[in-house]
Amino acid sequence: MIAFLFRRLLQGVAILVTVATVTFVLIHAAPGEPFAGQLDDVRFTPAQQAELRRQRGLDQPLATQYVRYMGRLARGDLDVSLAQQRPVRTILAEALPRTLLLMSAALFGGFALGILVGALQAARAGSWADRVAGRITVALAALPDFWLALTLLLLFSVRLRWFPVSGMVDPTMHEYLSPLGRLRDVAWHLALPATTMALIFAAVVARYQRQALLDVLPDDFVRSARAKGVSERGVVLRHALRNALLPTITLFGMALPALVGGSLFVEFIFAWPGMGRAAVEALSARDYPVVLGTTLVSSALVVVGSIVADLLAAAADPRLRRG
Amino acid sequence: MADTPVVASLAIPALPTPASSLSSTPFSRLLHLMWRERSGRWALLFLALLVAAALAAPWLAPFDPARPLDPGAGAAGPSLSHWFGTDLTSRDVLSRMLYGSRVSLAVAALAALLASIVGLLYGGVAGFAGGRTDGAMMRLIDALLAIPRILLLLTVLALWGTVNVRALILLIGLTGWFSVARLARAEASALREREFVLAARALGAAPWRVFVRYVLPHATGPVLVAATIAIGQVVVLEAGLSYLGYGVPQPTPTWGNIIRDGRETIASTWWLTVFPGLALVGTALAVNTVADRLRAALNPRQLHAP
């Protein structure tokens, strides 16, 4: 297990180095030179421009610049935001926990609902309810995340006024609430953005879970359980589900890039102050160090997530540890 | 290459792999297989109607999509004269959606085509080459797939600045081929050891000829499914980018741009969000269903999978 973990970590580092290299190539392949917006400023004299270029290290050969760039990233230095004049690391350190809160709520809700629906469908495969649930999950999985976010916002925040329209806390009252009240305030703001992401993810999970269950139901151990006299519900929920969870765990790793991408739209629409919103705002300010930092941190998140998924899968199925 | 005609005349089995070969499944047979299921029928009908509506937009659209009908009137909800209402500058939403479908569908089709070609070539070469070349090429794909696509696109857009439609198609296509490449690589890698490929090589055909004549055509089946899925993804992606204001430049109508037009006034102009959104959902659903049916048709063993 340790060797397996070590191998996966090494692969993860290799992937991140490649991602960083890709971003370096993108910066230097872009038309004009990096920081063109700053350097082209007419208020700078040619001498000042040369000085800025020297400070940024842009006068060095590309290979030197690459080594410095990778060195900076290795130390966790993500450059300074052009618009906010603060280190990108500070900006993302504020935003990342909020994105993680949103994503874990969405993942938890998505898995819980998806596994439940998938299991119920498999227990009554071919029935009227199974077919209707199948239609619904296919349609939900096809929904554009930004459109579902807008629709839920329109329905539950604007029309019914059940949930707040934007933000993470109540802008005026939050300060004066008790600790428990603050928690409720955040949960109340979290409900709609998390539900948006959870619904789409649950649809994908349900489809996987149903198929995975139907794949193991003909197995011998299921027949033994039936022969022992376990009820049909017990067979599905207690015996088959445990063995059918593996594909769903793998799904967690595979779905992460899409979830991170989806959180960008959801955060933007509900004004959730996380990484995705920071990226979109930075984009409109042409603040590309922040966009770049978000991309790097999101990719790291995906890599770490896929390692966690592999470890979970290996814990669930010893055969995978050798692979 | 004096001996290539020999290789060609040995023109390998008529039905090498019913499982994955497209050449053995004529287009009409594919259509027939998809038509057999009710869901496939609905999806094909929907897409056919959509494409017809997009092509006939100039004749179908009741109003000029760019002209404010009643300057100063503002947005109006759905009515008998404007089925889907009008937007904030008093333009007919139905007409804009009809014209918008041309842009949305064209961007999706071209970007998906580009992604499929690049992915098929890259993956095909990797799988066919095998060994270290394959390993190195696929590690790059692993890394590129770890970057969420929307962020990769936003990074490029942040660095490049605003782009026109042609550059947008290029960008979306060039950020969409990674998963296609992985699929094509798996196919090509399996084909490498097949008898008819070995035979062609043994007869002295140059590697590139074996690749173009025998490996690529057999890898197209799965890539066709991936390309169909990609079309649905790009329709949604383009709408999302346009919604954020970084997709097709305004004032060109696309479904995403219409939704963007209504984003500030969403509380009072729901029709600007709901109708283009339903077009998006319908298209994504239909395209996914077609991809599903296509997969089943190309792989008879899975025909009865859900």
Chai-1 contact restraints between the chains, C-beta under 6 A:
chainA,res_idxA,chainB,res_idxB,connection_type,confidence,min_distance_angstrom,max_distance_angstrom,comment,restraint_id
A,I15,B,D142,contact,1.0,0.0,6.0,A-B,restraint_1
A,I15,B,A143,contact,1.0,0.0,6.0,A-B,restraint_2
A,I15,B,A146,contact,1.0,0.0,6.0,A-B,restraint_3
A,T18,B,A143,contact,1.0,0.0,6.0,A-B,restraint_4
A,V19,B,A143,contact,1.0,0.0,6.0,A-B,restraint_5
A,V19,B,I147,contact,1.0,0.0,6.0,A-B,restraint_6
A,A30,B,L159,contact,1.0,0.0,6.0,A-B,restraint_7
A,A30,B,W160,contact,1.0,0.0,6.0,A-B,restraint_8
A,A139,B,L285,contact,1.0,0.0,6.0,A-B,restraint_9
A,A142,B,A284,contact,1.0,0.0,6.0,A-B,restraint_10
A,A142,B,L285,contact,1.0,0.0,6.0,A-B,restraint_11
A,A142,B,N288,contact,1.0,0.0,6.0,A-B,restraint_12
A,L143,B,V281,contact,1.0,0.0,6.0,A-B,restraint_13
A,P144,B,V236,contact,1.0,0.0,6.0,A-B,restraint_14
A,P144,B,L280,contact,1.0,0.0,6.0,A-B,restraint_15
A,F146,B,G240,contact,1.0,0.0,6.0,A-B,restraint_16
A,F146,B,Y243,contact,1.0,0.0,6.0,A-B,restraint_17
A,W147,B,G277,contact,1.0,0.0,6.0,A-B,restraint_18
A,L150,B,T273,contact,1.0,0.0,6.0,A-B,restraint_19
A,L154,B,W270,contact,1.0,0.0,6.0,A-B,restraint_20
A,V158,B,A267,contact,1.0,0.0,6.0,A-B,restraint_21
A,P257,B,P148,contact,1.0,0.0,6.0,A-B,restraint_22
A,V260,B,P148,contact,1.0,0.0,6.0,A-B,restraint_23
A,G261,B,P148,contact,1.0,0.0,6.0,A-B,restraint_24
A,G261,B,I150,contact,1.0,0.0,6.0,A-B,restraint_25
A,L264,B,I150,contact,1.0,0.0,6.0,A-B,restraint_26
A,F265,B,G240,contact,1.0,0.0,6.0,A-B,restraint_27
A,L283,B,L154,contact,1.0,0.0,6.0,A-B,restraint_28
A,L283,B,A158,contact,1.0,0.0,6.0,A-B,restraint_29
A,Y288,B,A158,contact,1.0,0.0,6.0,A-B,restraint_30
A,Y288,B,L159,contact,1.0,0.0,6.0,A-B,restraint_31
A,V291,B,L154,contact,1.0,0.0,6.0,A-B,restraint_32
A,V291,B,T155,contact,1.0,0.0,6.0,A-B,restraint_33
A,V291,B,A158,contact,1.0,0.0,6.0,A-B,restraint_34
A,L292,B,T155,contact,1.0,0.0,6.0,A-B,restraint_35
A,T295,B,L151,contact,1.0,0.0,6.0,A-B,restraint_36
A,T295,B,T155,contact,1.0,0.0,6.0,A-B,restraint_37
A,S298,B,P148,contact,1.0,0.0,6.0,A-B,restraint_38
A,S298,B,L151,contact,1.0,0.0,6.0,A-B,restraint_39
A,S299,B,A146,contact,1.0,0.0,6.0,A-B,restraint_40
A,S299,B,I147,contact,1.0,0.0,6.0,A-B,restraint_41
A,V302,B,A146,contact,1.0,0.0,6.0,A-B,restraint_42
A,V303,B,A146,contact,1.0,0.0,6.0,A-B,restraint_43
